[in-house]
Amino acid sequence: MALNNIDPTTTNAWNKLKEHHKNSKDLNIKELFAQDEKRAENFSKIWNDFLLDYSKNKITSETIQLLLDLANQLNLKSSIDKYFSGDEINQTEGRAVLHTALRAKENEEIYVDSVNVVPEVYEVKRHIKEFTESIIEGNSKGYTGKSFTDVVNIGIGGSDLDPAMVTEALKFYKNHLNVHFVSNVDGDHVHEVLKTLNPETTLFVVVSKTFTTQETLSNATTIKKWFLEHATQKDIAKHFAAVSTNTEKIAEFGISDKNVFPMWDWVGGRFSLWSAVGLSIALAVGYENFDSMLQGANEMDIHFKETEFEENLPVLMALISISV
């Protein structure tokens, strides 16, 4: 079932907001604070360890109420419910938008095409845990028997930017593995990274849902050629992993099916870090920290889904963005 396709400009709340904007466009932040000594307190929300302070926006209590009225007139609650229940709200591609299922609790039931996807999600998570812990602890070794020291993530878009961002953000938890990211199709990028690596101790993670993405496959092929200058075809199985669904292409590349991590079409690219695309994150900071991040995201998911709009951090942030 698609989202409620209501044009916000046709609502009564929108017309009131337009009038309100005319009357308040000259508001001055300094004056608003002078008029209300508790403005910072009145225009902020605390949830768990999060503080949302929106007091420095040019808004009043009337602005907030009109924005909440708009949300209700657009049936936002119904849309949120459809989002979490696996409805095909991605109308351009006819797909569900269920990255929330990637961080759901194991006892939850979330259906796509009448199939509960949570058990499959947890099966992949267990595979990620087993694989990453074996690499980090040195139980899985390279073709010469040496433990891994470096990991190279080969992807583009959300398959590169997402894990790169989180790995940087969580570098406090970094272990001994050095994680590199290759995305630029310019050959200088990949060759500069390869200069710093030892093929005997480097693990490569190829991230491509279809295993046909031109930029990713170009870089993966370049790296494979470099690797084979030092090792043999059979050694690829120990040094390459894939996050993809195209098992045929993966096998042709030489990657062992034991090192393949699936992803699903109901996960959008920009939200893919919560899936097996986060393999490099788990390698960089350890599976327990990766899973802790998933659990934290699930807490926010529940807050977004169940909390009244007046106290709902994501909803308030979205509404305020309309007024700025």
KAGIUR-V491189 format. One line per field, one symbol per residue. ss: DSSP state (~ for helix, > for strand, _ for the rest). psi: psi as a letter, one per 40 degrees, with the letter a starting at -180 (. if undefined). burial: I if it has 16 or more other ideal C-beta (glycine too) atoms within 10 Angstrom, else O. A space follows every 10 residues. Layout:
ss->???
psi->???
burial->???
//
This chain:
ss->_______~~~ _~~~~~~~~~ ~~~~____~~ ~~~~~___~~ ~~_>>>>__> >>>_______ ~~~~~~~~~~ ~~~__~~~~~ ~~~~~____> ____>___~~ ~~~_______ >>__>>_~~~ ~~~~~~~~~~ ~~~~~~____ >_____>__> >>>>___~~~ ~~~~~~~~~_ ~~~____>>> >>____~~~~ ~~~~____~~ ~>>>>>>___ ___~~~~~~~ ~~~~~~~~__ __~~~~~~~> >>>___~~~~ ~~~___~~~> >_______~~ ~~~~_~~~~~ ~~~~~_~~~~ ~~~~~~~~~~ ~~~~~~__~~ ~_~~~~~~~~ ~~~_
psi->hiihghhdee iddddddddd ddeedeihdd dddddhefdd ddfiihhbeh hhhfdeigii dddddddddd dddefddddd ddddeeigeg ddefiigfed deeiideihh hhfehheddd dddddddddd ddddddeedh iaeeeiiidi hhhhaibded dddddddddf edehaehhhi hhdhehdddd dddddeihdd fhhhhhhhde fehddddddd dddddddeed aiddeddeeh ihhiegdddd dddehieefh hiiieehide eedeaededd ddddeidddd dddddddddd dddddehidd ehdddddddd dde.
burial->OOIOOOOOOO IOIIOOIOOI OOOOOOOOOO OIOOOOOOIO OOIOIOOOOO OIOIIOIOII OOIIOIIIII IOOIOIOOII OIIIOIIIII OOOOIIIIII IIIIOOOOOI OIOOOOIIOO IOOIIOIIIO IIIOIIOOOI OIIOOOIIOI IIIIIIOIII IIIIOIIOOI OOIOOOIOII IIIOOOOOOI OOIIOOIOII IIIIIIIIIO IOIOIIIOII OIIIOOIOOO IOOOIIOIII IIIIIIOOII OOIIIOOOII IIIIOIIOIO IIIIIIIIII IIIIIIIOII IOIIOOIIOI IOIIOOIOIO OIIIIIOOII OOIO
//
